[in-house]
Amino acid sequence: MINRVEHRWKYWEQPLLLLSIVLHPTYKLSKFNNTVMNLTWTHIGQWLKYYFQAFFNLPSRSILSEMIKYKHEEDPYDNVSFQQFQGNLLDFWESTAGIGPELAKLAIHIHGICINSASVERLWSSMANNQQMSKFRIATPIFDFEENELEPNENINGIEENENINIQVPENSIDESIVEEEDQWMMIINQWINATLSENRVDDARDQIFLNDEFNEDFNLAGRNIHPADDTLAKWDLITLFADNLEPPSYLMDS
């Protein structure tokens, strides 16, 4: 299990996920192992500059000085101020925008990213709502009768036992049903593909380069020529990344 998790984690854009922890005023760097390489406030500053330009297409001008105030827990970045928001990160960072506008803007953007599986959920929803999938379930007819109502040589369907039964099956009925079922599946799959494509569209034409196949070969953004997901210096093993004294999640402690 550990090997599987580590394998998947290796391909993630790890700096972005780590920033979501660092930009929590209660955590900062306290949850990480202090012996891990390439994870200091200097490295955090580099990633803050990179992601600010990557997200907003503007070079940062004050985010490093704002980060130092945040690191030293100067007002309004102290934990006492954060407690007034009862854990609401977005409201907290919005309240700091007057002191540190760039850091607040980036923190709100990162904490506002929603990780979801909407396209897959829409697929299963479509399948659940597809009434055609259940039309082939034919129930056995139920008859109300008394045994003495039947003639000696007649079964419950009114057909003599020795009578030859000739059932007419509509021509091509089976083939048409199969074709119709395949059409329904193709419609569902196409809906899934279109939903996925719509999630990958960009509103700004300048951002289209991020979807280009040649992007990784010519990557150059905010002084970096390697994408964070491909940077070997921005990769950490989960088993050694965090401190040994991590407390259990709050939902486990509450229960």
C-alpha positions in Angstrom: 0.0 0.0 0.0 2.8 2.4 0.9 4.6 1.7 -2.4 1.4 2.4 -4.3 0.8 5.7 -2.6 4.4 6.8 -3.0 4.2 5.9 -6.7 1.2 8.0 -7.3 2.5 10.9 -5.2 5.7 10.9 -7.3 3.8 12.2 -10.3 1.9 15.0 -8.5 2.8 18.7 -8.6 4.1 18.4 -5.1 5.1 22.1 -4.4 1.5 23.3 -5.0 0.1 20.8 -2.5 2.8 21.6 0.1 2.0 25.3 -0.2 -1.5 24.6 0.8 -0.1 23.4 4.1 2.5 26.1 4.5 -0.2 28.8 3.9 -2.2 27.5 6.8 -1.2 30.0 9.7 -1.4 27.2 12.3 0.9 24.8 10.4 3.4 26.7 8.3 6.5 24.4 8.2 5.8 22.8 11.6 4.3 19.6 10.0 7.3 18.8 7.9 10.5 17.0 8.9 13.1 19.7 9.4 15.8 17.5 7.9 14.2 17.2 4.5 16.2 18.7 1.7 14.9 21.7 -0.4 12.1 22.6 2.0 13.1 25.8 3.7 11.5 29.3 3.7 14.0 30.2 0.9 12.5 27.4 -1.2 9.0 28.4 -0.2 9.7 31.9 -1.4 10.8 30.6 -4.8 7.6 28.6 -5.2 5.5 31.6 -4.1 7.1 33.8 -6.8 6.6 31.1 -9.4 3.0 30.3 -8.7 2.1 34.0 -8.4 3.3 34.6 -12.0 1.9 31.3 -13.2 -1.6 31.9 -11.9 -1.9 35.7 -12.5 0.5 36.3 -15.4 2.3 39.0 -13.4 5.7 39.0 -11.7 5.5 39.4 -7.9 6.8 42.6 -6.4 6.3 42.2 -2.6 5.4 38.6 -2.0 8.8 37.8 -0.3 8.6 40.6 2.2 5.0 39.6 2.9 6.2 36.0 3.4 8.7 37.1 6.0 6.0 38.8 8.0 3.9 35.7 7.8 6.9 33.5 8.9 7.5 35.7 12.0 3.7 35.7 12.8 3.5 39.5 12.7 0.1 40.9 13.1 -2.3 40.0 11.3 -0.5 36.7 10.6 -0.4 35.6 14.2 -2.4 32.6 15.4 -4.6 34.7 17.8 -5.9 36.7 14.8 -6.5 33.5 12.9 -8.6 32.0 15.7 -11.1 34.8 15.4 -12.1 33.3 12.0 -12.9 29.9 13.5 -10.8 28.0 11.0 -12.1 29.8 7.9 -8.9 30.2 5.8 -10.4 32.2 3.0 -11.9 34.8 5.3 -8.6 35.0 7.2 -6.5 35.6 4.0 -9.0 38.1 2.7 -8.6 40.1 6.0 -4.8 40.2 5.4 -5.0 41.7 1.9 -4.4 45.2 3.1 -1.1 44.2 4.6 0.1 41.6 2.2 -1.9 41.8 -1.1 0.2 39.4 -3.1 0.5 36.7 -0.5 -3.2 37.0 0.3 -4.2 36.7 -3.4 -2.1 33.6 -4.0 -3.2 32.0 -0.7 -6.9 32.5 -1.6 -6.4 31.1 -5.0 -4.6 28.0 -3.7 -7.1 27.3 -1.0 -9.9 27.9 -3.4 -8.8 25.1 -5.7 -11.5 22.3 -5.6 -10.2 18.8 -6.0 -13.1 16.7 -7.5 -14.2 13.9 -9.7 -17.1 15.7 -11.3 -16.7 14.2 -14.8 -16.7 10.6 -13.4 -19.7 11.4 -11.2 -21.6 12.8 -14.1 -20.9 9.6 -16.0 -22.4 7.4 -13.3 -25.3 9.8 -12.9 -26.1 9.5 -16.5 -26.0 5.7 -16.3 -28.2 5.7 -13.3 -30.8 7.8 -15.1 -30.7 5.8 -18.2 -34.0 3.9 -18.1 -33.2 2.0 -21.2 -30.7 -0.1 -19.4 -33.5 -1.8 -17.4 -36.0 -2.4 -20.2 -34.7 -5.9 -20.9 -35.7 -7.2 -17.5 -38.9 -9.1 -18.2 -40.9 -10.3 -15.2 -42.8 -13.6 -15.3 -46.6 -13.0 -15.8 -48.8 -13.6 -12.8 -52.2 -15.3 -13.3 -55.0 -15.6 -10.8 -56.8 -18.9 -11.3 -58.2 -21.9 -9.5 -57.0 -25.3 -10.3 -60.6 -26.5 -11.1 -60.9 -23.9 -13.7 -58.5 -25.7 -16.0 -59.6 -28.3 -18.6 -57.9 -31.7 -18.2 -55.7 -31.2 -21.3 -55.1 -27.5 -20.9 -52.2 -25.8 -19.1 -52.3 -22.4 -17.4 -51.7 -20.7 -20.7 -54.7 -22.2 -22.3 -52.7 -24.4 -24.7 -53.2 -28.2 -24.9 -50.3 -30.2 -23.7 -49.9 -32.1 -27.0 -50.5 -29.0 -29.2 -47.5 -27.9 -31.3 -46.5 -24.4 -30.2 -45.4 -22.0 -32.9 -44.2 -18.7 -31.4 -43.5 -15.9 -33.9 -40.5 -13.7 -33.1 -40.5 -10.3 -34.8 -37.9 -10.2 -37.5 -34.6 -8.4 -36.4 -36.1 -7.6 -33.0 -33.0 -8.9 -31.2 -30.6 -7.1 -33.5 -32.5 -3.8 -33.1 -32.3 -4.1 -29.3 -28.6 -4.7 -29.4 -28.1 -1.8 -31.7 -30.2 0.5 -29.5 -28.3 -0.6 -26.4 -25.0 0.2 -28.1 -26.2 3.6 -29.2 -27.2 4.4 -25.6 -23.7 3.5 -24.4 -22.1 5.5 -27.1 -24.2 8.5 -26.1 -23.1 8.2 -22.4 -19.4 7.8 -23.4 -19.6 10.9 -25.7 -21.2 12.9 -22.9 -18.3 11.9 -20.6 -15.7 12.8 -23.2 -17.4 16.2 -23.8 -17.5 16.9 -20.1 -13.8 16.1 -19.7 -12.9 18.3 -22.7 -14.9 21.2 -21.2 -13.0 21.0 -18.0 -9.7 21.4 -19.9 -10.7 24.5 -21.8 -9.1 27.8 -20.9 -10.8 31.2 -21.0 -7.6 33.1 -21.7 -6.0 32.3 -25.1 -2.6 33.0 -23.6 -3.1 30.1 -21.3 -3.6 27.7 -24.3 0.1 27.0 -24.3 -0.3 24.9 -21.1 -2.3 22.4 -23.1 0.1 22.2 -26.0 2.0 19.0 -26.5 5.3 20.9 -27.0 4.9 22.8 -23.8 7.1 20.6 -21.6 9.9 20.9 -24.1 10.0 24.7 -24.2 8.9 25.4 -20.6 10.0 28.8 -19.3 8.0 30.6 -16.7 8.9 32.8 -13.8 12.6 32.0 -14.2 12.0 28.2 -14.3 12.7 26.0 -17.3 11.3 22.8 -15.7 7.7 22.3 -14.7 7.1 21.7 -11.0 5.6 18.3 -11.7 8.8 17.2 -13.5 11.4 18.9 -11.3 13.4 16.2 -9.4 14.4 18.8 -6.8 10.7 19.3 -6.0 10.0 15.7 -5.1 9.8 14.3 -1.6 9.0 10.9 -0.2 5.8 10.9 1.9 7.3 8.5 4.4 10.1 11.0 5.3 8.4 14.3 4.4 6.3 14.9 7.5 7.2 15.1 11.2 6.9 12.0 13.4 4.6 13.6 15.9 1.7 14.4 13.6 -1.6 14.4 15.5 -4.5 12.4 14.1 -7.1 14.3 11.9 -9.6 16.4 13.8 -12.6 14.3 12.6 -11.0 11.2 14.3 -10.3 13.2 17.5 -13.9 14.4 17.6 -15.3 10.9 17.3 
